[in-house]
């Protein structure tokens, strides 16, 4: 079995290296040092229609084994059910705790109002992506949490960068949406009809 040693490697390297290895090998064993990496690898395995098993070898050592051809079928990423039609579809990217540049306090107020106003739109976004300074907005202390939960309930897919959450020590505080990886974020941005960034 081919082995990928991704210990100490930041997102999305474990996913990228494993995906490359699966192009040439039927089974790949990947070593990682955090839980988010195991979740990202499991999501990738589901997308590819592979079987996946995870073993926790220690507090910072996990072994993920992905095998081709043993899962029933590939499971595509869910598609948001919103009022939008395809030509009106868009995603929203939030990568800062403020909206625009200038006074920080005012910028935070603007961003809070932007998210509130977003849920009042006739056409909701398909997805919202949060990374870097934007990830605190999906946590349990966010002033926008209630609005984001309403958007999620209305079918908007909310994704937060796992490496970013880990960097800021917020992984356990996520209160809305799903944790994802940079590889998936790039896929979403690359294929989006329109990207809105406040």
N, CA, C and O of each residue as an XYZ file, in Angstrom:
792
protein
N       0.840     -1.190      0.000
C       0.000      0.000      0.000
C       0.881      1.248      0.000
O       1.846      1.340      0.758
N       0.537      2.203     -0.856
C       1.330      3.425     -0.957
C       1.036      4.322      0.246
O      -0.112      4.452      0.671
N       2.087      4.938      0.788
C       1.914      5.788      1.966
C       2.271      7.237      1.654
O       3.280      7.522      1.009
N       1.410      8.153      2.132
C       1.658      9.586      2.047
C       1.902     10.081      3.465
O       1.028      9.976      4.324
N       3.082     10.617      3.705
C       3.388     11.163      5.030
C       3.081     12.658      5.010
O       3.883     13.463      4.538
N       1.912     13.012      5.528
C       1.488     14.413      5.547
C       1.560     14.994      6.953
O       0.928     16.011      7.239
N       2.321     14.359      7.824
C       2.480     14.872      9.187
C       3.145     16.249      9.130
O       4.171     16.428      8.474
N       2.552     17.203      9.817
C       3.115     18.549      9.839
C       2.785     19.385      8.625
O       3.223     20.532      8.534
N       2.027     18.846      7.694
C       1.690     19.588      6.479
C       0.313     20.239      6.627
O      -0.649     19.607      7.063
N       0.246     21.518      6.254
C      -0.989     22.284      6.404
C      -1.954     21.988      5.265
O      -1.555     21.570      4.178
N      -3.230     22.216      5.542
C      -4.283     22.126      4.529
C      -3.936     23.047      3.377
O      -3.485     24.165      3.627
N      -4.122     22.640      2.123
C      -4.777     21.409      1.670
C      -3.805     20.321      1.225
O      -4.194     19.415      0.488
N      -2.531     20.393      1.663
C      -1.524     19.449      1.167
C      -1.881     17.984      1.393
O      -1.666     17.181      0.485
N      -2.420     17.582      2.567
C      -2.774     16.160      2.717
C      -3.780     15.687      1.666
O      -3.654     14.580      1.142
N      -4.773     16.516      1.356
C      -5.780     16.166      0.345
C      -5.143     16.100     -1.043
O      -5.370     15.150     -1.792
N      -4.353     17.103     -1.376
C      -3.735     17.152     -2.707
C      -2.806     15.959     -2.926
O      -2.869     15.303     -3.966
N      -1.950     15.682     -1.954
C      -0.985     14.591     -2.115
C      -1.677     13.233     -2.164
O      -1.259     12.349     -2.911
N      -2.734     13.066     -1.371
C      -3.475     11.802     -1.390
C      -4.207     11.633     -2.707
O      -4.218     10.544     -3.281
N      -4.813     12.699     -3.184
C      -5.539     12.652     -4.464
C      -4.596     12.269     -5.606
O      -4.947     11.459     -6.464
N      -3.405     12.854     -5.610
C      -2.407     12.512     -6.634
C      -2.019     11.039     -6.537
O      -1.922     10.348     -7.552
N      -1.797     10.561     -5.309
C      -1.395      9.165     -5.119
C      -2.476      8.203     -5.582
O      -2.170      7.126     -6.095
N      -3.744      8.582     -5.404
C      -4.847      7.700     -5.810
C      -4.955      7.559     -7.328
O      -5.593      6.628     -7.820
N      -4.340      8.471     -8.066
C      -4.348      8.353     -9.521
C      -3.479      7.188     -9.990
O      -3.683      6.647    -11.077
N      -2.509      6.808     -9.160
C      -1.571      5.746     -9.543
C      -1.672      4.494     -8.676
O      -1.084      3.465     -9.008
N      -2.406      4.569     -7.573
C      -2.475      3.439     -6.637
C      -3.927      3.164     -6.266
O      -4.742      4.084     -6.198
N      -4.247      1.885     -6.024
C      -5.612      1.502     -5.654
C      -5.916      1.766     -4.186
O      -7.078      1.914     -3.809
N      -4.887      1.824     -3.363
C      -5.064      2.085     -1.939
C      -3.942      2.995     -1.453
O      -2.775      2.800     -1.791
N      -4.311      3.979     -0.665
C      -3.330      4.938     -0.156
C      -3.531      5.101      1.344
O      -4.650      5.269      1.829
N      -2.419      5.048      2.059
C      -2.428      5.284      3.508
C      -1.800      6.656      3.747
O      -0.659      6.900      3.355
N      -2.557      7.554      4.395
C      -2.066      8.905      4.632
C      -1.940      9.156      6.127
O      -2.866      8.897      6.896
N      -0.783      9.664      6.523
C      -0.527      9.999      7.925
C      -0.720     11.497      8.109
O      -0.114     12.299      7.398
N      -1.565     11.872      9.061
C      -1.814     13.284      9.343
C      -1.779     13.516     10.848
O      -1.810     12.572     11.637
N      -1.712     14.811     11.240
C      -1.552     15.107     12.668
C      -2.708     15.891     13.282
O      -2.590     16.409     14.392
N      -3.854     15.979     12.541
C      -4.993     16.682     13.133
C      -6.303     16.111     12.606
O      -6.362     15.534     11.521
N      -7.344     16.286     13.400
C      -8.659     15.723     13.083
C      -9.282     16.336     11.832
O      -9.947     15.645     11.061
N      -9.063     17.644     11.632
C      -9.642     18.307     10.456
C      -9.121     17.663      9.182
O      -9.877     17.476      8.228
N      -7.834     17.320      9.156
C      -7.261     16.671      7.969
C      -7.949     15.332      7.711
O      -8.184     14.976      6.556
N      -8.277     14.583      8.772
C      -8.953     13.295      8.572
C     -10.346     13.512      7.991
O     -10.786     12.751      7.130
N     -11.044     14.554      8.462
C     -12.385     14.838      7.948
C     -12.334     15.255      6.476
O     -13.179     14.852      5.677
N     -11.335     16.065      6.131
C     -11.186     16.483      4.733
C     -10.883     15.296      3.825
O     -11.387     15.228      2.703
N     -10.066     14.365      4.301
C      -9.745     13.176      3.515
C     -10.971     12.275      3.361
O     -11.180     11.684      2.301
N     -11.773     12.170      4.411
C     -13.000     11.369      4.319
C     -13.978     11.972      3.314
O     -14.619     11.244      2.557
N     -14.095     13.308      3.305
C     -14.976     13.964      2.335
C     -14.495     13.712      0.917
O     -15.294     13.446      0.020
N     -13.178     13.798      0.716
C     -12.629     13.555     -0.607
C     -12.908     12.120     -1.037
O     -13.262     11.877     -2.191
N     -12.751     11.168     -0.119
C     -13.012      9.763     -0.436
C     -14.461      9.560     -0.867
O     -14.729      8.839     -1.828
N     -15.402     10.200     -0.153
C     -16.809     10.095     -0.532
C     -17.047     10.670     -1.920
O     -17.770     10.084     -2.725
N     -16.431     11.827     -2.200
C     -16.588     12.449     -3.517
C     -16.070     11.543     -4.631
O     -16.628     11.515     -5.728
N     -15.006     10.807     -4.344
C     -14.388      9.945     -5.360
C     -14.998      8.545     -5.400
O     -14.641      7.742     -6.263
N     -15.912      8.241     -4.478
C     -16.524      6.913     -4.437
C     -15.607      5.853     -3.870
O     -15.694      4.685     -4.251
N     -14.727      6.247     -2.962
C     -13.774      5.317     -2.346
C     -14.195      4.996     -0.914
O     -14.953      5.741     -0.294
N     -13.695      3.884     -0.407
C     -13.907      3.578      1.004
C     -12.804      4.254      1.804
O     -11.718      4.519      1.288
N     -13.097      4.528      3.070
C     -12.136      5.255      3.893
C     -12.232      4.786      5.335
O     -13.326      4.598      5.867
N     -11.082      4.600      5.958
C     -11.056      4.263      7.383
C     -10.035      5.160      8.074
O      -9.007      5.515      7.497
N     -10.339      5.517      9.319
C      -9.462      6.401     10.089
C      -9.107      5.727     11.399
O      -9.974      5.202     12.097
N      -7.821      5.746     11.724
C      -7.340      5.213     12.997
C      -6.606      6.309     13.739
O      -5.717      6.955     13.185
N      -6.979      6.521     14.997
C      -6.260      7.502     15.818
C      -5.137      6.775     16.541
O      -5.379      5.996     17.464
N      -3.908      7.037     16.114
C      -2.742      6.355     16.670
C      -2.199      7.055     17.912
O      -1.454      6.461     18.692
N      -2.572      8.304     18.087
C      -2.090      9.087     19.225
C      -2.765     10.442     19.202
O      -3.588     10.702     18.326
N      -2.433     11.322     20.156
C      -3.097     12.628     20.223
C      -2.867     13.509     19.001
O      -3.688     14.377     18.707
N      -1.780     13.302     18.295
C      -1.513     14.106     17.090
C      -1.001     13.211     15.966
O      -0.075     13.570     15.239
N      -1.623     12.041     15.837
C      -1.182     11.099     14.796
C      -2.373     10.239     14.377
O      -2.904      9.450     15.159
N      -2.774     10.419     13.114
C      -3.906      9.669     12.568
C      -3.464      8.961     11.292
O      -2.638      9.476     10.539
N      -4.018      7.781     11.060
C      -3.777      7.052      9.823
C      -5.095      6.934      9.071
O      -6.077      6.399      9.588
N      -5.099      7.439      7.850
C      -6.293      7.393      7.007
C      -5.991      6.478      5.824
O      -5.020      6.694      5.098
N      -6.818      5.464      5.633
C      -6.644      4.548      4.504
C      -7.817      4.722      3.548
O      -8.979      4.563      3.924
N      -7.485      5.054      2.304
C      -8.501      5.240      1.265
C      -8.274      4.187      0.189
O      -7.168      4.036     -0.330
N      -9.352      3.454     -0.139
C      -9.269      2.379     -1.120
C     -10.258      2.623     -2.242
O     -11.436      2.886     -2.001
N      -9.772      2.534     -3.468
C     -10.630      2.758     -4.629
C     -11.538      1.555     -4.877
O     -11.171      0.413     -4.598
N     -12.740      1.835     -5.411
C     -13.628      0.786     -5.895
C     -14.359     -0.006     -4.848
O     -14.999     -1.004     -5.180
N     -14.291      0.401     -3.569
C     -14.972     -0.371     -2.535
C     -16.201      0.319     -1.982
O     -16.957     -0.280     -1.217
N     -16.411      1.581     -2.361
C     -17.634      2.277     -1.936
C     -18.699      2.084     -3.003
O     -18.384      1.804     -4.159
N     -19.943      2.231     -2.618
C     -21.038      1.984     -3.556
C     -20.958      2.906     -4.760
O     -21.003      2.438     -5.898
N     -20.842      4.181     -4.536
C     -20.753      5.136     -5.626
C     -20.308      6.474     -5.067
O     -20.408      6.729     -3.867
N     -19.821      7.315     -5.949
C     -19.385      8.634     -5.522
C     -20.577      9.444     -5.048
O     -21.669      9.361     -5.610
N     -20.346     10.236     -3.994
C     -21.401     11.078     -3.452
C     -21.048     12.522     -3.772
O     -20.096     13.056     -3.203
N     -21.786     13.166     -4.664
C     -21.462     14.543     -5.029
C     -21.731     15.502     -3.885
O     -22.524     15.212     -2.989
N     -21.067     16.644     -3.924
C     -21.333     17.683     -2.939
C     -22.791     18.113     -3.071
O     -23.296     18.229     -4.187
N     -23.478     18.351     -1.950
C     -24.882     18.757     -2.037
C     -25.020     20.101     -2.733
O     -24.150     20.965     -2.624
N     -26.121     20.262     -3.447
C     -26.404     21.510     -4.145
C     -27.438     22.280     -3.339
O     -28.466     21.728     -2.947
N     -27.171     23.529     -3.097
C     -28.086     24.337     -2.284
C     -29.437     24.460     -2.961
O     -29.519     24.679     -4.169
N     -30.497     24.317     -2.174
C     -31.849     24.525     -2.675
C     -32.279     25.921     -2.250
O     -32.705     26.113     -1.111
N     -32.178     26.888     -3.134
C     -32.547     28.256     -2.817
C     -33.553     28.747     -3.844
O     -33.945     28.011     -4.750
N     -33.962     29.984     -3.694
C     -34.886     30.570     -4.651
C     -34.175     30.994     -5.928
O     -34.816     31.425     -6.886
N     -32.847     30.871     -5.941
C     -32.092     31.329     -7.106
C     -32.264     30.392     -8.291
O     -32.378     29.177     -8.128
N     -32.282     30.971     -9.478
C     -32.188     30.176    -10.685
C     -30.723     30.202    -11.091
O     -29.955     31.027    -10.596
N     -30.331     29.300    -11.993
C     -28.924     29.147    -12.311
C     -28.250     30.462    -12.723
O     -27.129     30.743    -12.299
N     -28.947     31.283    -13.565
C     -28.344     32.526    -14.027
C     -28.165     33.547    -12.904
O     -27.349     34.461    -13.020
N     -28.916     33.396    -11.833
C     -28.824     34.322    -10.707
C     -27.910     33.810     -9.594
O     -27.745     34.480     -8.574
N     -27.326     32.653     -9.777
C     -26.566     32.039     -8.688
C     -25.294     32.824     -8.389
O     -24.666     33.401     -9.278
N     -24.944     32.826     -7.131
C     -23.709     33.481     -6.707
C     -23.268     32.915     -5.368
O     -24.051     32.290     -4.653
N     -22.002     33.141     -5.041
C     -21.492     32.773     -3.728
C     -20.932     34.029     -3.073
O     -20.552     34.981     -3.755
N     -20.886     34.021     -1.757
C     -20.355     35.145     -0.998
C     -19.097     34.684     -0.271
O     -19.088     33.638      0.378
N     -18.043     35.476     -0.389
C     -16.768     35.173      0.260
C     -16.516     36.215      1.345
O     -16.551     37.418      1.084
N     -16.264     35.742      2.561
C     -15.928     36.657      3.659
C     -14.587     36.216      4.238
O     -14.472     35.136      4.816
N     -13.575     37.067      4.074
C     -12.229     36.711      4.503
C     -11.635     37.733      5.465
O     -10.418     37.808      5.640
N     -12.517     38.523      6.087
C     -12.082     39.576      6.994
C     -13.162     39.804      8.040
O     -14.336     39.537      7.783
N     -12.786     40.294      9.214
C     -13.812     40.594     10.220
C     -14.507     41.927      9.969
O     -15.416     42.309     10.705
N     -14.070     42.638      8.916
C     -14.666     43.931      8.607
C     -15.078     43.980      7.144
O     -14.657     43.149      6.339
N     -15.902     44.961      6.813
C     -16.301     45.199      5.424
C     -15.568     46.439      4.930
O     -15.740     47.532      5.469
N     -14.755     46.257      3.905
C     -14.004     47.369      3.354
C     -12.840     47.782      4.231
O     -12.538     47.138      5.236
N     -12.194     48.865      3.835
C     -11.067     49.384      4.601
C     -11.454     50.723      5.208
O     -12.334     51.420      4.702
N     -10.785     51.071      6.298
C     -11.104     52.305      7.012
C     -11.216     52.019      8.494
O     -10.459     51.206      9.025
N     -12.132     52.661      9.162
C     -12.308     52.469     10.597
C     -12.748     51.037     10.894
O     -13.735     50.556     10.339
N     -12.004     50.358     11.778
C     -12.272     48.939     12.046
C     -13.630     48.724     12.721
O     -14.366     47.807     12.358
N     -13.956     49.558     13.690
C     -15.240     49.401     14.385
C     -16.402     49.584     13.419
O     -17.365     48.817     13.436
N     -16.301     50.602     12.585
C     -17.348     50.835     11.595
C     -17.396     49.695     10.577
O     -18.474     49.290     10.141
N     -16.217     49.178     10.200
C     -16.151     48.065      9.252
C     -16.826     46.804      9.782
O     -17.459     46.068      9.025
N     -16.688     46.555     11.100
C     -17.358     45.402     11.715
C     -18.879     45.590     11.696
O     -19.625     44.641     11.453
N     -19.323     46.808     11.953
C     -20.759     47.108     11.911
C     -21.299     46.920     10.492
O     -22.370     46.347     10.292
N     -20.539     47.412      9.515
C     -20.958     47.247      8.121
C     -21.102     45.774      7.753
O     -22.073     45.387      7.104
N     -20.135     44.951      8.166
C     -20.186     43.530      7.813
C     -21.367     42.846      8.487
O     -22.041     42.019      7.872
N     -21.621     43.184      9.746
C     -22.783     42.621     10.446
C     -24.071     42.985      9.697
O     -24.948     42.141      9.513
N     -24.174     44.249      9.268
C     -25.358     44.701      8.530
C     -25.443     44.060      7.143
O     -26.534     43.793      6.640
N     -24.283     43.819      6.535
C     -24.257     43.152      5.235
C     -24.860     41.750      5.346
O     -25.685     41.361      4.519
N     -24.449     40.996      6.364
C     -24.950     39.630      6.524
C     -26.445     39.648      6.842
O     -27.202     38.821      6.332
N     -26.866     40.592      7.684
C     -28.299     40.709      7.986
C     -29.092     41.011      6.713
O     -30.128     40.398      6.457
N     -28.601     41.952      5.932
C     -29.291     42.367      4.715
C     -29.277     41.267      3.664
O     -30.209     41.149      2.868
N     -28.221     40.462      3.661
C     -28.114     39.366      2.701
C     -29.291     38.402      2.836
O     -29.837     37.934      1.838
N     -29.675     38.110      4.077
C     -30.768     37.141      4.268
C     -32.128     37.715      3.884
O     -33.115     36.986      3.783
N     -32.169     39.023      3.672
C     -33.413     39.667      3.256
C     -33.545     39.750      1.734
O     -34.562     40.220      1.223
N     -32.516     39.295      1.009
C     -32.541     39.365     -0.452
C     -33.547     38.361     -1.032
O     -33.806     37.316     -0.436
N     -34.104     38.690     -2.188
C     -35.002     37.763     -2.875
C     -34.244     36.560     -3.409
O     -34.778     35.451     -3.449
N     -33.001     36.777     -3.819
C     -32.162     35.691     -4.336
C     -31.012     35.482     -3.356
O     -30.132     36.332     -3.221
N     -31.033     34.352     -2.683
C     -29.987     34.038     -1.709
C     -28.774     33.445     -2.413
O     -28.902     32.886     -3.502
N     -27.598     33.561     -1.802
C     -26.429     32.915     -2.395
C     -26.537     31.401     -2.289
O     -27.219     30.876     -1.409
N     -25.855     30.705     -3.195
C     -25.783     29.247     -3.090
C     -24.928     28.853     -1.889
O     -25.252     27.931     -1.140
N     -23.822     29.587     -1.731
C     -22.863     29.247     -0.684
C     -22.263     30.513     -0.098
O     -22.273     31.579     -0.712
N     -21.733     30.356      1.130
C     -20.910     31.386      1.750
C     -19.620     30.728      2.203
O     -19.641     29.697      2.875
N     -18.496     31.329      1.832
C     -17.186     30.803      2.201
C     -16.533     31.746      3.201
O     -16.505     32.959      2.993
N     -16.012     31.189      4.280
C     -15.318     31.974      5.303
C     -13.900     31.453      5.445
O     -13.682     30.261      5.659
N     -12.937     32.361      5.324
C     -11.550     31.959      5.566
C     -10.775     33.118      6.167
O     -11.246     34.255      6.185
N      -9.579     32.817      6.660
C      -8.703     33.759      7.349
C      -9.499     34.542      8.394
O     -10.146     33.932      9.244
N      -9.468     35.867      8.352
C     -10.111     36.675      9.388
C     -11.623     36.593      9.410
O     -12.256     37.143     10.311
N     -12.218     35.913      8.433
C     -13.667     35.765      8.403
C     -14.200     34.617      9.233
O     -15.389     34.596      9.552
N     -13.340     33.641      9.600
C     -13.849     32.440     10.274
C     -14.471     32.678     11.656
O     -15.344     31.903     12.048
N     -14.068     33.711     12.417
C     -14.751     33.909     13.701
C     -16.258     34.155     13.561
O     -17.006     33.983     14.524
N     -16.699     34.553     12.381
C     -18.128     34.833     12.192
C     -19.005     33.580     12.258
O     -20.212     33.694     12.469
N     -18.426     32.386     12.081
C     -19.230     31.154     12.144
C     -19.166     30.492     13.516
O     -19.650     29.373     13.682
N     -18.574     31.169     14.501
C     -18.421     30.571     15.824
C     -19.550     30.988     16.763
O     -20.375     31.841     16.437
N     -19.560     30.358     17.941
C     -20.653     30.580     18.897
C     -20.659     31.974     19.524
O     -21.629     32.335     20.191
N     -19.598     32.771     19.327
C     -19.573     34.131     19.880
C     -19.829     35.204     18.817
O     -19.744     36.398     19.105
N     -20.136     34.784     17.610
C     -20.344     35.721     16.503
C     -21.623     36.526     16.677
O     -22.666     35.979     17.033
N     -21.538     37.827     16.425
C     -22.725     38.671     16.469
C     -23.646     38.388     15.283
O     -24.814     38.778     15.294
N     -23.126     37.715     14.269
C     -23.925     37.392     13.078
C     -24.428     35.952     13.083
O     -24.987     35.489     12.089
N     -24.236     35.247     14.184
C     -24.576     33.828     14.224
C     -26.043     33.569     13.893
O     -26.342     32.687     13.089
N     -26.949     34.310     14.488
C     -28.384     34.073     14.251
C     -28.733     34.277     12.775
O     -29.506     33.508     12.204
N     -28.161     35.315     12.161
C     -28.430     35.568     10.744
C     -27.859     34.449      9.874
O     -28.503     34.012      8.920
N     -26.671     33.991     10.196
C     -26.058     32.904      9.415
C     -26.845     31.606      9.587
O     -26.988     30.838      8.635
N     -27.352     31.357     10.784
C     -28.178     30.161     11.005
C     -29.465     30.234     10.194
O     -29.931     29.218      9.679
N     -30.044     31.434     10.074
C     -31.236     31.600      9.233
C     -30.904     31.332      7.769
O     -31.675     30.680      7.064
N     -29.767     31.829      7.315
C     -29.348     31.588      5.930
C     -29.144     30.095      5.693
O     -29.558     29.561      4.664
N     -28.501     29.422      6.651
C     -28.279     27.981      6.520
C     -29.615     27.236      6.473
O     -29.779     26.303      5.687
N     -30.555     27.641      7.301
C     -31.869     27.005      7.326
C     -32.612     27.223      6.015
O     -33.459     26.413      5.636
N     -32.298     28.317      5.320
C     -32.936     28.615      4.036
C     -32.254     27.910      2.873
O     -32.655     28.076      1.721
N     -31.221     27.123      3.171
C     -30.570     26.337      2.125
C     -29.212     26.836      1.673
O     -28.604     26.239      0.784
N     -28.719     27.916      2.263
C     -27.391     28.421      1.890
C     -26.329     27.534      2.541
O     -26.336     27.335      3.756
N     -25.424     27.009      1.731
C     -24.339     26.188      2.256
C     -23.255     27.106      2.801
O     -22.792     28.015      2.111
N     -22.855     26.862      4.039
C     -21.844     27.689      4.697
C     -20.619     26.830      4.980
O     -20.703     25.793      5.638
N     -19.484     27.284      4.469
C     -18.230     26.546      4.628
C     -17.183     27.437      5.276
O     -17.063     28.615      4.938
N     -16.428     26.873      6.205
C     -15.326     27.591      6.848
C     -14.033     26.801      6.674
O     -14.022     25.575      6.778
N     -12.959     27.509      6.413
C     -11.649     26.897      6.197
C     -11.134     26.249      7.481
O     -10.971     26.921      8.499
N     -10.880     24.948      7.428
C     -10.419     24.220      8.602
C      -9.049     24.662      9.095
O      -8.833     24.771     10.302
N      -8.124     24.918      8.179
C      -6.786     25.366      8.574
C      -6.855     26.721      9.269
O      -6.115     26.976     10.219
N      -7.744     27.585      8.794
C      -7.908     28.912      9.391
C      -8.490     28.799     10.802
O      -8.019     29.452     11.734
N      -9.515     27.965     10.942
C     -10.110     27.755     12.269
C      -9.075     27.214     13.241
O      -9.005     27.638     14.395
N      -8.275     26.275     12.761
C      -7.235     25.684     13.597
C      -6.206     26.732     14.001
O      -5.777     26.775     15.154
N      -5.813     27.573     13.055
C      -4.807     28.613     13.320
C      -5.286     29.569     14.411
O      -4.514     29.957     15.288
N      -6.561     29.943     14.349
C      -7.110     30.885     15.329
C      -7.643     30.192     16.589
O      -8.172     30.859     17.478
N      -7.512     28.868     16.675
C      -7.983     28.136     17.846
C      -9.489     28.132     17.992
O     -10.011     28.169     19.106
N     -10.195     28.086     16.862
C     -11.658     28.201     16.887
C     -12.384     26.943     16.421
O     -13.608     26.952     16.290
N     -11.657     25.874     16.173
C     -12.266     24.678     15.591
C     -13.441     24.153     16.414
O     -14.466     23.759     15.858
N     -13.291     24.148     17.720
C     -14.340     23.595     18.592
C     -15.492     24.569     18.821
O     -16.479     24.220     19.467
N     -15.373     25.778     18.300
C     -16.397     26.788     18.550
C     -17.312     27.021     17.356
O     -18.173     27.900     17.405
N     -17.144     26.256     16.295
C     -17.985     26.431     15.109
C     -19.434     26.116     15.469
O     -19.735     25.069     16.042
N     -20.322     27.043     15.120
C     -21.735     26.893     15.494
C     -22.678     26.894     14.300
O     -23.887     26.731     14.464
N     -22.136     27.076     13.102
C     -22.978     27.043     11.909
C     -22.111     26.623     10.727
O     -20.936     26.980     10.644
N     -22.707     25.864      9.821
C     -21.993     25.468      8.612
C     -21.107     24.254      8.795
O     -21.232     23.490      9.752
N     -20.212     24.109      7.843
C     -19.376     22.915      7.753
C     -17.920     23.333      7.581
O     -17.619     24.337      6.936
N     -17.028     22.549      8.166
C     -15.600     22.801      8.016
C     -15.127     22.151      6.719
O     -15.454     20.998      6.438
N     -14.360     22.893      5.936
C     -13.848     22.359      4.683
C     -12.371     22.676      4.552
O     -11.735     23.112      5.512
N     -11.826     22.458      3.364
C     -10.395     22.670      3.162
C     -10.158     23.602      1.983
O     -11.066     23.899      1.206
N      -8.911     24.056      1.870
C      -8.579     25.023      0.830
C      -8.753     24.444     -0.573
O      -9.096     25.169     -1.507
N      -8.521     23.152     -0.720
C      -8.708     22.518     -2.032
C     -10.154     22.680     -2.495
O     -10.415     23.051     -3.639
N     -11.087     22.396     -1.588
C     -12.517     22.518     -1.915
C     -12.903     23.979     -2.141
O     -13.697     24.283     -3.032
N     -12.343     24.882     -1.337
C     -12.639     26.307     -1.505
C     -12.223     26.774     -2.895
O     -12.952     27.524     -3.545
N     -11.053     26.333     -3.348
C     -10.588     26.719     -4.682
C     -11.511     26.149     -5.752
O     -11.823     26.834     -6.726
N     -11.954     24.893     -5.583
C     -12.898     24.303     -6.538
C     -14.172     25.137     -6.632
O     -14.673     25.400     -7.726
N     -14.689     25.549     -5.478
C     -15.927     26.336     -5.452
C     -15.721     27.678     -6.143
O     -16.548     28.093     -6.955
N     -14.617     28.359     -5.824
C     -14.346     29.660     -6.435
C     -14.142     29.534     -7.943
O     -14.589     30.384     -8.714
N     -13.464     28.469     -8.352
C     -13.155     28.284     -9.770
C     -14.409     28.037    -10.602
O     -14.478     28.446    -11.761
N     -15.388     27.377    -10.019
C     -16.583     26.992    -10.785
C     -17.791     27.882    -10.508
O     -18.866     27.653    -11.062
N     -17.626     28.894     -9.658
C     -18.767     29.753     -9.302
C     -19.194     30.617    -10.473
O     -18.372     31.085    -11.261
N     -20.503     30.817    -10.568
C     -21.057     31.704    -11.577
C     -20.628     33.148    -11.302
O     -20.130     33.839    -12.191
N     -20.827     33.592    -10.058
C     -20.409     34.920     -9.635
C     -19.933     34.857     -8.185
O     -20.465     34.086     -7.385
N     -18.938     35.665     -7.852
C     -18.412     35.727     -6.492
C     -18.613     37.146     -5.965
O     -18.217     38.118     -6.606
N     -19.232     37.252     -4.792
C     -19.460     38.540     -4.153
C     -18.597     38.600     -2.906
O     -18.639     37.699     -2.068
N     -17.813     39.667     -2.786
C     -16.990     39.845     -1.589
C     -17.240     41.227     -1.005
O     -16.920     42.231     -1.641
N     -17.804     41.295      0.191
C     -18.114     42.612      0.778
C     -16.848     43.387      1.137
O     -16.931     44.508      1.638
